[in-house]
Amino acid sequence: MRIEICPAKNGQFFWRIVGDNNKTFATSETYKRKAGCRKAVSDFLHHVFYGEVPIKDLTEDAKPAKRG
């Protein structure tokens, strides 16, 4: 797995998480400056590694979808 900082079509920057199979499974918003993008990556990793990212399971109280 790796994190890539990429140029956006609008001249800004974004980051994405890419798996070992080279498929993207998460993409950030865009940032005007590369430094802002790098800081966002750093902040994200800090929260993940220090357990500050809560996981909210939205399926616990969900009602089954109606079919047909």
N, C-alpha and C positions, 0 to 999 in steps of 0.2 A: 504494500500500500504506500502511496505517496501523496503529497499535496503539491499541486502545481499552481503557480501564479501565471495568469494568461492575459493577453490583451483582449479587450472587448471591441466590438465593431465601432462603438462610439468614441474610441480613443481612451476609454477608461480601463480599469483593471478588475479582474475577479479571480477568485481562487476556487479550486475544485479538488475533491478527494477522488483519487483514481485507484482502483483495486489492482491486485497482481495480474488480473486478466485483462487489464487496460480498459475496463469499463468505468465510466464516471458514475458515481453513486451519490454525490452531493456537490452542489454548486452554490456559491455565495452570491450576494448582491454585488453590484458594481461599485467601484471606488474611484474617485477622481484622480487620486495620486497612488503610485505604487507603494509609497511608504504607508499610506492608510490601509492598503490591502495587506501588506506584511504584518501590520499591527493587528489587524483583524484575525489573521491566521494565528499569531502568537496568543492573542486573547482566547481564541477558541480552544487551542491546545491546552492552555493553562486551566480552563474550566473543565475540560474533559479529564485531564490527568489528576486534578485535585478533587474530583467528584462533585463539582458545583453545578452540574447539569442534571436537573431533575428529569425523570422519565415519567410522563403522564400517559397512562394506558387508557385511551379513549374507547376501548372496546369493552371495558368492564360493565358499564351501564348502558351500552348501546343496544338498541332494539334491532332485531334482524330486519334486513331490507325486505320490502314487499316484492313479491314476484308476480309478473304477468298480469 
